[in-house]
Amino acid sequence: MINFEEIIGLQVVTSGAYILGEVKGAKIDTETWAIKYLNVKLTGEAAESLGMKKRFRSSKICIPVDMVQAVAHVVTISRSIEDLESSQEITECKE
């Protein structure tokens, strides 16, 4: 088992080894206390690819935890950047 604090700041990498961004937090279901989404701050390149480029602040997306394939020195998700570009599963995180 891994403590959640240990994944904050880890890079998020797609199945095709594309660096998507960095874990900044999570969305938790307070009824079940289960983590539902990882809050990921996108790199500039990833934000552009996903059509979420912000002018003065960085973009953040919520990735469902069922996309997480592995957690080690990075968080690996089971989708490629191309899959994410057309995905309805990811949303922009609102603070």
N, C-alpha and C positions, 0 to 999 in steps of 0.2 A: 504494500500500500504506500502511496505517496501523499505527503501533505500538500494541500493546495498552494500554500505559500511558495513551495518549491517550483511551481510552474510559472509563477508570475515572472515576466521578463524573458521567458524562453522564446526562441524563434519558432514560428509556425511554418512548416514546410509542406507543400502539396505532394501528391503521389509522384509527380514528375520532377521532384527536387527543386521546385520553384519557391523562393523565399517569399512568403505571403506577408509576414509581419511579425508582431510580438504580442504575447499574451499580456493583457493589462488588467483583466478581472474576469468576473463571471456573473451570470444571471442565475439566481437560485429560486426554485419553487419553494415558497415558505410553508406550503401545506405538507410536502413530503421531505423537505430539506435536501432535495436532490439538485445537483448542478445540471441545468438544462442547456446553457450556452456558454461558450468562451467568448469574451470580449477581446477582439484582436485589433490592434492598431496597425493599419496597413502601411507597407512601404509606399513611396510615391509611385513607383512603377506598377505595383499591384493595384493601387487605387485607380490609376489610369486605365488599366486593363479591365477592371470591373465597373468602370464608368462612375466612380465615386470620388473623383479628385476634388478636393476642397481648395479654395484659394488661399486662405490664411490659417487654416488649422488642419490637422491630420484627420483622415477618415478612419472610422472604426466600424467593424462588422461583427455581428453575432453569429458564431458558427455553432450549430447543434453538436452536442457532445457525441452523438452517435456517428459523427464523421471522424472522430479521433481514432486513429489506427494504432498509434503507439506514443508513449511519452518516455523520453530518455534525456539526452542532452538537448533535444529539440522536440517539439510536438509535431507529429506527422499526421496529416489528415488523409483520408482515403479518396480524395477527389483531386483532379488536375486543375490547373488554372482555367483551362478551356471548359471543363465541367462547371466550375464556379461561375464563369461568365454567363452561362445560360440557366443557372440554378435559381429556383424559387425558394430554396431552403435557407439561404443566407439573407440577412437583413442588415440594414445600417443600424448600429447601436445608437440609441438616443440616451443622453446622460440625464 
